Amino acid sequence: MSVVVVGAAKSCGVSTAALALAAVWPGRQPAVLAELDPAGGDVASWYNLPYTPGLLSWAAASRDRRGPNPALARHVRTLPGGVAALLAPPSARAVRGALDLLTGADVGAFDEAGRDTLLICDCGRLDPDSPARRLLPAAELVVLAVRPVLADVAHLSDCLAGLPADPARVRLLVVGDGPYDPGEVAAALSTPVLAVLPHDPRGAAVLAGAPSTRGPLWRLPLVAAAARTAAALEHVLDRPPGRRHLSAVQRERDSVADRVVRR
């Protein structure tokens, strides 16, 4: 099952990280950003889009367990520019209900969807009662975001202790600045670091729908780091190397930025 779960013990930009990975993922295997955060979705609001079709319609279609699992493609929408996304509503109650339907008995819908598509799942905070945790044992890789500060490392240490996933399939994504370097974080948590994402408010804002007004997006530290993270992730997943590219979302915004600058 080609499912990568991105989560955290504390809020530290998981949604932005997952979106960035989907935006720069190589084209050899298509990637879909799946919003599974039990606290509610963000991307529809970021881009001023309806959240249906999306997670709710996919979950509703999965109710009939007698037939084959519902095709994911019918419930995925394309963000302006090209990133494929399974959008969730902002309502935590609605998302939790959908996750209960999709993960209650098994994760067959995810298994089916992951045969031809890489699902990059934004699972938000992996609290002990998070229904998204049911997906972890079957995920191909679990990527846990953590800031290199003592409080976040301590929270993640507790999260790792009860994580229902094979430790060999867990990696850390160090986000932002702090007093500890990635090697120290890896040693403290006895878990390898996949990559590092810098603190880049402008890059995060652009990925969240804000217009870019100067320079190509690939020069943004967050976007460049996301491309390196995707390459590291591809290596861990043992995928054939693909051609690095920026999504059409970023190319479109670069074009808009160029026109604004010329004015």
Helices and strands as residue ranges (DSSP letters): E 3-8, H 14-24, E 31-35, H 43-46, H 55-61, G 72-75, E 77-78, E 84-86, H 92-103, H 108-113, E 118-125, G 131-138, E 141-146, H 150-161, G 167-169, E 170-175, H 182-189, E 193-197, H 201-207, G 217-219, H 221-236, H 248-262
